[in-house]
Amino acid sequence: MTVRRGLPAGAERLAAELYWGAFGRKLGPALDPPDKAVPFIAAHLNADRAVCALLDGQLVGLAGYQHGGRALTGGSAGAVLRAYGHLRGLHRLLLLTLFERRPAPGQLLMDGIAVSPELRGRGVGSLLIEEVAAVAAEQGYREIRLDVIDTNPRARALYERRGFTAVRTEQMPYLRGLFGFGAVTTMRRAVDTGAEAER
């Protein structure tokens, strides 16, 4: 298993499939059907905002982060309207705004982790988290922040094992019927100051 920064050239489709496998239930109301959502995600990935796990050269996991105003997944309002049409695209844009997050000064905002189903529970997520932490240290961030939904206790347990602490839970029961979750917990982890000192 190797971990690298940046998405390998030509791996966009596989990365989008992994991402959709992890987050399709949550993003479905905004981007369904899958045969349209996966190509849309693949076409709007920012490859330099990913850390990836490779097994024998094959992409098996990835995590994204925001830096310099760009995140792993992109796609402008115009791109959504072009892909889905103006009539169907407008309400999708409204739904997507519910997922927008902005970091506070000194925070590196981490996107969720996507790992191939057959390799879950084998340490891939931990490797990805530590590589994101290394990026945060090198870029001078003080802490890493992420959000985890209430229907994903396995992910929350992973984040807690890797040093993240829950700082706030926002109850959103009105979203449960639409997105399948009703609360989002914000978690933070301090960036290793020793790693910063070594820069």
C-alpha positions as CSV (number, residue, x, y, z in Angstrom):
1,M,0.0,0.0,0.0
2,T,1.4,3.4,-0.9
3,V,0.0,6.9,-0.2
4,R,0.5,9.8,-2.6
5,R,-0.7,13.3,-3.0
6,G,-2.7,14.2,-6.0
7,L,-5.0,12.0,-8.1
8,P,-3.1,9.8,-10.6
9,A,-3.7,10.9,-14.2
10,G,-6.5,8.8,-15.7
11,A,-8.0,7.8,-12.3
12,E,-10.8,10.4,-12.3
13,R,-13.6,8.0,-13.1
14,L,-12.5,5.5,-10.5
15,A,-12.1,8.3,-8.0
16,A,-15.6,9.5,-8.7
17,E,-17.0,6.0,-8.3
18,L,-15.3,5.6,-4.9
19,Y,-16.5,9.0,-3.9
20,W,-20.1,8.2,-5.0
21,G,-19.9,4.8,-3.2
22,A,-19.1,6.6,0.0
23,F,-21.4,9.7,-0.4
24,G,-24.0,8.8,-3.0
25,R,-26.7,8.3,-0.4
26,K,-26.1,11.8,1.0
27,L,-25.6,13.5,-2.4
28,G,-28.2,11.6,-4.3
29,P,-31.0,14.1,-4.0
30,A,-28.8,16.8,-5.5
31,L,-26.9,14.7,-8.2
32,D,-28.9,11.6,-9.0
33,P,-29.1,9.5,-11.1
34,P,-25.7,7.8,-10.6
35,D,-25.0,7.5,-14.3
36,K,-25.1,11.3,-14.5
37,A,-23.6,12.0,-11.1
38,V,-20.4,9.9,-11.4
39,P,-19.3,11.5,-14.8
40,F,-20.2,15.0,-13.4
41,I,-18.0,14.4,-10.3
42,A,-15.2,12.9,-12.4
43,A,-15.2,15.9,-14.7
44,H,-14.9,18.4,-11.9
45,L,-12.3,16.9,-9.6
46,N,-9.4,19.1,-8.5
47,A,-6.8,16.4,-8.6
48,D,-4.3,18.4,-6.5
49,R,-6.7,18.5,-3.5
50,A,-6.6,14.7,-3.0
51,V,-4.4,12.3,-1.1
52,C,-4.7,8.8,-2.5
53,A,-4.1,5.2,-1.4
54,L,-2.8,2.8,-4.1
55,L,-2.5,-0.9,-3.9
56,D,-0.4,-2.4,-6.7
57,G,-0.8,0.9,-8.5
58,Q,-4.6,0.8,-8.3
59,L,-6.6,3.5,-6.6
60,V,-8.3,2.1,-3.5
61,G,-8.9,5.1,-1.4
62,L,-8.9,8.9,-1.3
63,A,-9.5,11.9,0.9
64,G,-9.9,15.5,-0.1
65,Y,-9.2,18.8,1.5
66,Q,-9.8,22.5,0.9
67,H,-6.8,24.8,0.4
68,G,-6.6,28.1,-1.3
69,G,-10.3,28.2,-1.9
70,R,-10.4,24.9,-3.8
71,A,-11.6,21.5,-2.6
72,L,-11.4,18.0,-4.1
73,T,-14.9,18.3,-5.7
74,G,-15.8,21.2,-7.9
75,G,-18.3,22.2,-10.5
76,S,-19.7,25.7,-10.9
77,A,-23.4,26.6,-10.9
78,G,-23.1,26.9,-14.7
79,A,-21.7,23.4,-14.9
80,V,-24.6,22.0,-12.8
81,L,-27.1,23.7,-15.1
82,R,-25.4,22.5,-18.2
83,A,-25.3,18.9,-16.9
84,Y,-28.8,18.7,-15.6
85,G,-30.7,21.4,-17.5
86,H,-32.0,24.7,-16.2
87,L,-35.3,23.4,-14.9
88,R,-33.8,20.4,-13.0
89,G,-30.6,22.1,-12.2
90,L,-31.9,25.0,-10.2
91,H,-33.3,22.9,-7.3
92,R,-30.1,20.8,-7.4
93,L,-28.1,24.0,-6.9
94,L,-30.2,24.8,-3.9
95,L,-29.6,21.4,-2.4
96,L,-25.9,21.6,-3.0
97,T,-25.6,24.8,-1.1
98,L,-26.6,22.8,2.0
99,F,-23.3,21.1,1.8
100,E,-21.1,24.2,1.5
101,R,-18.6,24.7,4.3
102,R,-16.1,27.4,4.9
103,P,-13.1,26.9,7.2
104,A,-12.2,29.4,9.9
105,P,-8.7,31.0,9.7
106,G,-6.0,28.5,10.4
107,Q,-8.3,25.5,9.6
108,L,-7.7,22.9,6.9
109,L,-11.1,21.6,6.0
110,M,-11.1,17.9,5.2
111,D,-13.6,16.2,2.9
112,G,-14.7,12.7,3.8
113,I,-12.7,9.6,3.1
114,A,-13.7,7.1,0.4
115,V,-12.2,3.5,0.5
116,S,-12.9,0.5,-1.7
117,P,-15.5,-1.7,0.1
118,E,-13.2,-4.7,0.1
119,L,-10.4,-2.8,1.9
120,R,-12.5,-1.0,4.6
121,G,-11.3,-1.7,8.1
122,R,-7.7,-2.4,7.0
123,G,-6.1,0.9,7.9
124,V,-6.5,2.7,4.6
125,G,-8.5,5.5,6.2
126,S,-5.9,6.1,8.9
127,L,-3.1,6.4,6.3
128,L,-5.2,9.0,4.4
129,I,-5.9,11.0,7.5
130,E,-2.2,11.1,8.4
131,E,-1.3,12.3,5.0
132,V,-3.8,15.1,5.2
133,A,-2.4,15.9,8.6
134,A,1.1,16.2,6.9
135,V,-0.3,18.5,4.3
136,A,-1.9,20.7,7.0
137,A,1.4,20.9,8.9
138,E,3.4,21.8,5.8
139,Q,0.9,24.5,4.9
140,G,1.0,26.0,8.3
141,Y,-2.5,25.2,9.5
142,R,-3.3,25.0,13.2
143,E,-6.0,22.4,13.0
144,I,-8.0,20.1,10.8
145,R,-11.7,20.2,10.7
146,L,-14.2,17.8,9.3
147,D,-18.0,17.1,9.6
148,V,-19.5,13.6,10.0
149,I,-23.2,12.7,9.7
150,D,-25.1,10.8,12.4
151,T,-25.7,7.8,10.2
152,N,-22.0,7.1,9.8
153,P,-20.8,6.0,13.3
154,R,-18.0,3.9,11.8
155,A,-16.4,7.0,10.3
156,R,-16.8,8.9,13.5
157,A,-15.1,6.1,15.4
158,L,-12.2,6.2,12.9
159,Y,-11.8,10.0,13.4
160,E,-11.8,9.7,17.2
161,R,-9.1,7.0,17.0
162,R,-7.0,9.4,14.9
163,G,-7.2,12.2,17.4
164,F,-10.3,14.1,16.4
165,T,-12.6,15.5,19.0
166,A,-16.3,16.4,18.5
167,V,-16.9,20.1,19.2
168,R,-20.5,20.7,18.0
169,T,-23.5,18.7,16.7
170,E,-26.0,20.5,14.6
171,Q,-29.5,18.9,14.6
172,M,-31.2,19.0,11.2
173,P,-34.2,16.6,11.5
174,Y,-35.8,18.2,8.5
175,L,-33.1,16.7,6.3
176,R,-33.6,13.1,7.3
177,G,-36.4,12.4,4.9
178,L,-34.5,13.9,2.0
179,F,-30.8,13.1,2.6
180,G,-31.1,10.2,5.1
181,F,-29.3,12.0,8.0
182,G,-30.5,14.4,10.6
183,A,-27.5,15.7,12.4
184,V,-23.9,16.7,11.6
185,T,-21.1,16.7,14.1
186,T,-18.1,18.9,13.6
187,M,-14.8,17.4,14.7
188,R,-11.3,19.0,15.1
189,R,-7.8,17.8,15.5
190,A,-4.8,20.0,16.3
191,V,-2.0,20.0,13.8
192,D,1.2,18.5,15.2
193,T,3.4,21.5,16.1
194,G,6.4,19.3,16.0
195,A,5.8,18.6,12.3
196,E,5.5,22.4,11.8
197,A,8.8,23.0,13.5
198,E,10.5,20.6,11.2
199,R,9.5,22.6,8.1
